């Protein structure tokens, strides 16, 4: 169960005036999936699906991280990005 703070940060990150870089977005994606779904048990996307592959890998790297820990890391990263891209 995700916290209200997590949901608030997820919404705030979507409304940033500037777009975070690809690495930051992939890290956010992986942490979001780990916090909301848990370990990645899906099959790896095909060779031609580069975007899907990178997203899958970002999530899969967090395998074994608890959902609570992933949520906490997501909130910390969201705060960092909000500070970086809101000014």
C-alpha positions in Angstrom: 0.0 0.0 0.0 1.6 3.3 -1.1 1.5 6.3 1.1 -0.2 9.6 0.4 3.2 11.3 0.3 4.3 8.8 -2.4 1.3 9.6 -4.5 1.8 13.3 -3.9 5.4 13.1 -5.1 4.5 11.0 -8.1 2.0 13.6 -9.2 4.5 16.5 -8.6 7.1 14.8 -10.7 4.7 14.5 -13.6 4.1 18.3 -13.5 7.7 19.5 -13.5 8.2 22.5 -15.7 11.4 20.9 -17.2 11.8 17.2 -18.1 14.3 15.2 -16.1 17.0 13.4 -18.2 16.5 9.8 -19.4 18.6 8.3 -16.6 16.6 10.1 -13.9 13.3 9.1 -15.6 14.4 5.4 -15.7 15.3 5.5 -12.1 12.0 7.0 -11.2 10.2 4.4 -13.3 12.0 1.5 -11.7 11.4 2.8 -8.2 7.8 3.5 -8.9 7.2 -0.1 -10.3 9.1 -1.7 -7.4 7.1 0.4 -4.8 3.7 -0.3 -6.4 4.1 -3.8 -7.9 7.2 -5.4 -6.2 9.8 -7.6 -7.9 9.8 -7.7 -11.7 8.4 -11.0 -12.8 7.7 -10.1 -16.4 9.6 -11.3 -19.4 12.3 -9.1 -20.9 11.1 -7.1 -24.0 12.4 -8.1 -27.4 15.6 -6.8 -29.0 13.8 -4.1 -31.1 11.9 -2.7 -28.1 14.7 -0.5 -26.8 12.5 1.8 -24.6 10.8 -1.2 -23.1 14.1 -3.0 -22.5 15.6 0.0 -20.7 12.4 0.4 -18.5 12.4 -3.4 -17.8 16.1 -3.3 -16.8 15.6 -0.2 -14.5 12.9 -2.1 -12.7 14.7 -5.4 -12.7 17.8 -3.9 -11.1 15.7 -3.3 -8.0 14.7 -6.9 -7.5 14.9 -7.8 -3.8 14.3 -4.2 -2.7 11.3 -4.0 -0.4 8.3 -2.0 -1.6 8.6 0.3 1.5 12.3 0.9 0.7 11.6 1.6 -3.0 8.9 4.0 -1.9 11.3 5.8 0.4 13.9 6.0 -2.4 11.4 7.3 -4.8 10.3 10.1 -2.5 13.9 11.1 -1.9 14.6 11.1 -5.7 11.4 13.0 -6.4 12.4 15.7 -3.9 15.8 16.0 -5.5 14.3 16.3 -9.0 11.6 18.8 -7.8 14.3 21.0 -6.4 16.5 20.6 -9.5 13.8 21.2 -12.2 11.3 23.5 -10.6 13.5 26.5 -10.5 
